[in-house]
Amino acid sequence: MTMNDTQIEVGKYLVSPTAKSQGEGRFAASVSIRSGRGSGTHDRVLRFTGIFDSAAAAVHYATEHALGWIHERSAPVCA
């Protein structure tokens, strides 16, 4: 069973975190980070190795890592 009920727009990105049941009340986390439109759409998917006690914890972890990834790419480059 996969849970994905949260999508967040961050600038040009659409962040879609997911929690997937691993049985016995444990969950794995992943997140899709999409940018672009039409044939120029790019979708990066990150899957994490940690196992979480709740779907909410897995979704939170995935969201925080996606926001960090976006922040790294949005920060100005110092010369």
N, C-alpha and C positions, 0 to 999 in steps of 0.2 A: 504494500500500500504506500503510495506516494502522496505527500501533502504539499500543496503549493497554492496558497491563497493570498500571497502577498507579492505585489509587483511595485517597484519604486522607480520613478523617473528621477534621474540625477543628471542634469544637463542633457547631453546628447545620448546618454545611456539608459537602458531599461534593465533593471536588476530584478531577477526572479529567483529567490532562494527556495530550496526544496529540502524537505526532510523525508527520508525513505525508511520505513520500518524494517528493522533487522531481526524482529522477533523478540519475544520476552520483554517488551516495553523499551527497547533500545532503538536508536535512530542514527542514520548516517546523514551527513550534510553535503549539499552541492549547491551551486549557484550558476545561473546563466547571466552573462553580461552582454547585452545586445546593443549594437550601434548601427546607424545607417538605415537606409530604406530601399525597398525594391531589390534590384539585382546587386546593389551595393551594401547589403546587410552583412554584418560580421557578428558572429555569435561565439563568445568565448565561454567555455564551460569549465568550472573548477570543481573537482571532487576532492573531498577532504578525508583523511584517514581516521580521524577521531570518531568515537562512538558516544552518543549522548543519551541521557536518561529521559529526555522529553523531546517532542517534535519542536516545541518552542525554542529550546536551547539550541538545537541543530540549526533552525532557521536564523536565530540571532547570530550564531557563529558565522554562518555563510554570508549573511548580510554585512556584518562588520568587515569581513575579509574583502568582499566586493567593494565596499566603500573605500577601504584602504588602497585597493588596486587602482580605483578611479582617481583617488587623490594623488597617487604617485605620478600618474600620467597627466594630471591637470596642473601640477605645480610648475611654476616657471623655472626654466633651466638657467642656472647662473653661469656666466662666461668666465 
